[in-house]
Amino acid sequence: MAESFDEEITNTIRFGDADELRAAVKALSERNRQLEEALVSRVVIEQAKGILAERLGISVADAFALLRMSARSDRIALRVLAAHVVREPGMPQPIIRGMAREARWRAAATREQAEASQERARHLQEAVEAALRKARSRKV
């Protein structure tokens, strides 16, 4: 069975090979750096979500969706865009473009729903008119 990372480090320290110890310290330092970076990124993203929610009067979940969609659409890292939101007093351009895209998508969906409703109403009206014609023709 393969050893876990922690078990491997523990065994290396226990048996004391200097080269392995240096490699273990280097690996642990890199792992620590990555975890610290992830924590900082997470904090900045949470701050950006709160700022967008407050500025735009939307839920935190919607703020995160806007942040994520805007970052993807502009092909920039989520943490980079979040840092812009936190640092800049105004709204960053990727967020503005994301809001415009969202508005266009909602408008298109609303338009499609309205057209579908009109089509259903037209078919229903035609069916009612056909039924009335049939009922009148039976009376004659």
Buried (B, 14 or more C-beta within 10 A) or exposed (E): EEEEEEEBBEEBEEEEEEEBBEEBEEBEEEEEEEEEEEEEBEEBBBBBBBBBBEEBEBEEEBBBBBBBBBBEEBEBEBBEBBBBBBEEEEBBEBBEBBBEBBEEEEEEEEEEEEEEEEEEEEEEEEEEEEEEEEEEEEEE
